[in-house]
């Protein structure tokens, strides 16, 4: 049986989103060949977040407020420049004003799992999740409104990316590709722009510096757009036939990383024309076999990728090589972002984890 794998993504630098180097991270759960099971892998091991509901918890359709939400399953986290925002199970959206020391729960009009979050600037952001839901905030993540849902799809959206305040894309299960040109007031299904007749799941979308947009998905599927989403080309000879759960643009032109099942990580310097597999070895010198879920580009150009088994990878040479550690708790990680002091916020099983730049718990590095 294929290993269940989570997916998490980070946007690359673009002229309009350069500050996203430490702003972005995306994160769905997924199974190797069945993204429809997106909620099943970690949900059973997440800390429950039931009790201690407020008066608003009884409001139909709103996420239940709980002091335990910070320890529940979280799928993605972002540093907006003004605060941290994390999203996850049961419609939970949390925000922190003090670099992750404490968290408050936002009032959110859904109880569905949220898989990914993206901010185009410190105030304006979007989150996506199950029931093809798209939520929007205009105040930095303090309050949220439902902008779109499609119950008939019976499938999740798994990643979201915006070029500016008007133009954005969301991708998801069964080949879903949605586009907005009015800030999300309306969303159009443009899945037919992709050569994806078998409707393979689309797991992640990112910007690649000076090049365009890139999508990765099930069974190694890759698509690129040199005109920022209007037309798409399928990569005919991808480097891997297993599922890819994340894609990340670096700070170098045309350079990106794609990663997924069983520690597979690939690097391209020509916008996907050619690929090099990056060798990843555990401290015991065996090959890494944990799935990789999410990555982030830091302000100094270094890269962090996280995944199952508490895996934390770090590169200081634009992704040519990585140091590796597996956190002792072995909890699966779904998202990562950097704090202003260079430390990390990790999310996944067990909720929020504060870590040193290496991924180790603070005080244990």
Helices and strands as residue ranges (DSSP letters): E 5-7, G 18-22, E 25-26, E 28-30, G 35-37, H 40-43, G 55-58, G 67-71, E 74-79, E 84-88, G 89-91, E 93-96, E 104-105, E 114-119, E 125-129, G 130-132, E 133-137, E 145-148, G 151-153, E 157-162, E 168-172, G 173-175, E 176-180, E 188-189, G 191-193, E 202-208, E 212-217, G 218-220, E 222-225, E 233-234, E 244-249, E 256-260, G 261-263, E 265-268, E 276-277, E 292-297, E 303-307, G 308-310, E 311-315, E 323-326, E 333-338, E 344-348, E 351-355
